[in-house]
Amino acid sequence: MESFGRLIITFGIIIIVIGLIITFGSKIGFGRLPGDIFIKKGNITFYFPILTCIIISILLTVIGNLFFRR
């Protein structure tokens, strides 16, 4: 049961970090980085944040390695 509790705490921390990135990320530049694709033609807008996804993935990998490394 102890390992299950740690797993739930870890997922909670990851969700908090993702929430903070989403909330405050636009103020520090996330979402409008140079590698993000933004196309607007008429009434259609396409946005795919490639570089933002890569940076978030790297951050979550580092955080996950800190918690799951034994």
Buried (B, 14 or more C-beta within 10 A) or exposed (E): EEEEEEEEEBEEEBEEBBEEBEEEBEEEEBBEEEEBEEEEEEEEEEEEBEBBEEBBEEBBEEBEEEEEEE
